Amino acid sequence: IVFPALALAALIIDYIKRPEVRGTLLDSHFNWQIRTFWFMLLWSAIGGVLCLVFIGWVVLAAAGVWYIYRVAKGWLRLSEGRSVP
């Protein structure tokens, strides 16, 4: 329950602050976070539905690994002062 609430809070902050960071290094990071949220929501929904046929756990696990990768890559690039693709 904590994770989705924090992710949603971060999404709202990203959308509110997005105009302030246009054209800066943070612009790509905000876009990265927003895309990560929406794709994770999509894959979580697909995985949740597929749990009815037991393959959903594989989808959810893959989505979790992908999410961790996105967070780690974003943090590393930000700490290096680089944008994300």
Number of C-alpha atoms within 10 A of each C-alpha: 5 6 8 11 10 11 15 13 11 16 19 13 12 18 12 10 13 16 10 10 14 12 9 10 14 18 18 20 22 22 16 17 17 19 14 18 17 12 14 17 14 13 17 20 15 14 22 17 13 16 15 10 10 12 13 19 16 13 19 20 13 15 19 15 11 15 16 12 12 17 13 12 13 21 15 14 14 16 10 9 11 15 17 19 9
